[in-house]
Amino acid sequence: MTVVAVVDDDGAGAAAAQQQEEVPPGRGQTVCVTGAAGYIASWLVKLLLERGYTVKGTVRNPDDPKNAHLKALDGAAERLVLCKADLLDYDAIRAAVDGCHGVFHTASPVTDDPEQMVEPAGGGGGAVRGTQHVIKAAAEAGAVRRVVFTSSIGAVTMDPNRGPDVVVDESCWSDLEFCKKTKNWYCYGKAVAEQAARRAAEERGVDLVVVNPVLVVGPLLQPTVNASAVHILKYLDGSARKYANAVQAYVDVRDVAAAHVRVFEEPAASGRYLCAERVLHREDVVHILAKLFPEYPVPTRCSDEVNPRKQPYKMSNKKLQDLGLQFIPVSDSLHETVKSLQLKGHLPVLGKEIPAAGLNGVTA
Ligand SMILES: NC(=O)c1ccc[n+]([C@@H]2O[C@H](COP(=O)([O-])OP(=O)(O)OC[C@H]3O[C@@H](n4cnc5c(N)ncnc54)[C@H](OP(=O)(O)O)[C@@H]3O)[C@@H](O)[C@H]2O)c1
């Protein structure tokens, strides 16, 4: 009898432990995601819903059909609320953050228009002023335990004085004067917004963690084509006849969403997190695309036939790897970007598909 009793206890204990393990980490937690219908934010909302969170997603117009993909996500009917908010409208942001335990601030203009990115005299572009609004709202809402801010590689690498052997990591900052001189208002705005977020968070006692994604590729959930998808689309639809003599780091959108959630859920997370899989020259990108999708007019010539080939810089993603993130190889991400662009009708399907099994490990 004793033995049976022990077995019963153990069985019940194991079942209880298993049940405890199965409680989704986000159950009972409400989080706000700004710009919820954007490319990165859509994947973030999807992941948060899968993890049991209740999500208040801000969009400029909840009734816009371009948000339909969010409403169709698993769990959305029960746990997704779309809140109408422009980043420049503090009261709307404050209402969206109300009752939240966390905030993911991903909304930002993604443009080189200086008026949208940074202060026009005395005013304030969405990138910078919106960020200040989000930090202020998080501080005033009371229950927010962490704000995760989506910054960018644009706030990290635009530094003409960085030596070729420097490993780009979280300690690197873009040179604001250089961004201004080269009229790179997107990078300027993201760097200024990140600095403004850090300052505001410090002043108001808000726990802020920053994710700095590099150029984001991978499948689209939203119906529209975002700026980083255009970076790939232009090499397939004939609009780019040549590729640039330039290098760029890439990461999959699903890894970017996972990084946001990881740094939110890990109590010890702090500071910045570079989110990158690898650095490629544009020639490498077009080679991968041409191998995977030979049916498209992928450029074969570089627009710069004079200067030596730009060398990829070294970059560390160790901080995120230390949090357990394993990055999707860029060739897989590029494949899925193209399949997704086809599926959503942005790119005609021309046949000659390479079977998925043959794709792994395709490199330039
Ligand atoms: N994709 C990349 O390669 C990449 C790389 C590094 C960092 N990031 C950063 O990641 C974040 C998301 O970018 P994404 O690629 O997902 O771009 P996206 O699809 O264009 O998403 C941006 C979102 O911000 C919203 N937004 C812009 N201005 C706003 C305003 N004034 N008020 C309210 N909402 C506003 C947009 O809403 P509307 O649709 O209404 O305009 C959109 O939902 C941005 O902060 C971007 O800087 C992106």
PDBQT file of the ligand as one rigid body, heavy atoms in Angstrom, charges set to zero:
ROOT
HETATM    1  N1  LIG A 401      12.888  46.328 -41.238  1.00  0.00    +0.000 N 
HETATM    2  C1  LIG A 401      14.142  46.587 -40.941  1.00  0.00    +0.000 C 
HETATM    3  O1  LIG A 401      15.057  46.222 -41.715  1.00  0.00    +0.000 OA
HETATM    4  C2  LIG A 401      14.500  47.282 -39.659  1.00  0.00    +0.000 A 
HETATM    5  C3  LIG A 401      15.843  47.217 -39.240  1.00  0.00    +0.000 A 
HETATM    6  C4  LIG A 401      16.195  47.842 -38.052  1.00  0.00    +0.000 A 
HETATM    7  C5  LIG A 401      15.246  48.491 -37.304  1.00  0.00    +0.000 A 
HETATM    8  N2  LIG A 401      13.964  48.557 -37.740  1.00  0.00    +0.000 N 
HETATM    9  C6  LIG A 401      13.000  49.267 -36.895  1.00  0.00    +0.000 C 
HETATM   10  O2  LIG A 401      11.950  48.372 -36.597  1.00  0.00    +0.000 OA
HETATM   11  C7  LIG A 401      10.738  49.094 -36.390  1.00  0.00    +0.000 C 
HETATM   12  C8  LIG A 401       9.646  48.506 -37.259  1.00  0.00    +0.000 C 
HETATM   13  O3  LIG A 401      10.063  48.589 -38.617  1.00  0.00    +0.000 OA
HETATM   14  P1  LIG A 401       9.414  47.700 -39.769  1.00  0.00    +0.000 P 
HETATM   15  O4  LIG A 401      10.497  47.246 -40.645  1.00  0.00    +0.000 OA
HETATM   16  O5  LIG A 401       8.505  46.723 -39.174  1.00  0.00    +0.000 OA
HETATM   17  O6  LIG A 401       8.660  48.828 -40.577  1.00  0.00    +0.000 OA
HETATM   18  P2  LIG A 401       7.109  49.052 -40.923  1.00  0.00    +0.000 P 
HETATM   19  O7  LIG A 401       6.512  47.804 -41.409  1.00  0.00    +0.000 OA
HETATM   20  O8  LIG A 401       7.109  50.240 -41.825  1.00  0.00    +0.000 OA
HETATM   21  O9  LIG A 401       6.488  49.415 -39.533  1.00  0.00    +0.000 OA
HETATM   22  C9  LIG A 401       6.554  50.679 -38.972  1.00  0.00    +0.000 C 
HETATM   23  C10 LIG A 401       5.274  50.910 -38.203  1.00  0.00    +0.000 C 
HETATM   24  O10 LIG A 401       5.352  52.188 -37.535  1.00  0.00    +0.000 OA
HETATM   25  C11 LIG A 401       4.115  52.838 -37.712  1.00  0.00    +0.000 C 
HETATM   26  N3  LIG A 401       4.281  54.306 -37.633  1.00  0.00    +0.000 N 
HETATM   27  C12 LIG A 401       5.128  55.085 -38.318  1.00  0.00    +0.000 A 
HETATM   28  N4  LIG A 401       4.962  56.370 -37.976  1.00  0.00    +0.000 NA
HETATM   29  C13 LIG A 401       3.968  56.395 -37.053  1.00  0.00    +0.000 A 
HETATM   30  C14 LIG A 401       3.325  57.418 -36.329  1.00  0.00    +0.000 A 
HETATM   31  N5  LIG A 401       3.656  58.710 -36.446  1.00  0.00    +0.000 N 
HETATM   32  N6  LIG A 401       2.344  57.072 -35.470  1.00  0.00    +0.000 NA
HETATM   33  C15 LIG A 401       1.982  55.768 -35.312  1.00  0.00    +0.000 A 
HETATM   34  N7  LIG A 401       2.553  54.761 -35.983  1.00  0.00    +0.000 NA
HETATM   35  C16 LIG A 401       3.529  55.074 -36.840  1.00  0.00    +0.000 A 
HETATM   36  C17 LIG A 401       3.623  52.422 -39.082  1.00  0.00    +0.000 C 
HETATM   37  O11 LIG A 401       2.251  52.625 -39.168  1.00  0.00    +0.000 OA
HETATM   38  P3  LIG A 401       1.517  52.987 -40.554  1.00  0.00    +0.000 P 
HETATM   39  O12 LIG A 401       1.388  51.678 -41.270  1.00  0.00    +0.000 OA
HETATM   40  O13 LIG A 401       0.236  53.572 -40.132  1.00  0.00    +0.000 OA
HETATM   41  O14 LIG A 401       2.417  53.938 -41.291  1.00  0.00    +0.000 OA
HETATM   42  C18 LIG A 401       4.038  50.950 -39.091  1.00  0.00    +0.000 C 
HETATM   43  O15 LIG A 401       3.044  50.166 -38.478  1.00  0.00    +0.000 OA
HETATM   44  C19 LIG A 401      11.064  50.552 -36.689  1.00  0.00    +0.000 C 
HETATM   45  O16 LIG A 401      11.337  51.186 -35.468  1.00  0.00    +0.000 OA
HETATM   46  C20 LIG A 401      12.329  50.464 -37.527  1.00  0.00    +0.000 C 
HETATM   47  O17 LIG A 401      13.115  51.624 -37.407  1.00  0.00    +0.000 OA
HETATM   48  C21 LIG A 401      13.556  47.974 -38.903  1.00  0.00    +0.000 A 
ENDROOT
TORSDOF 0
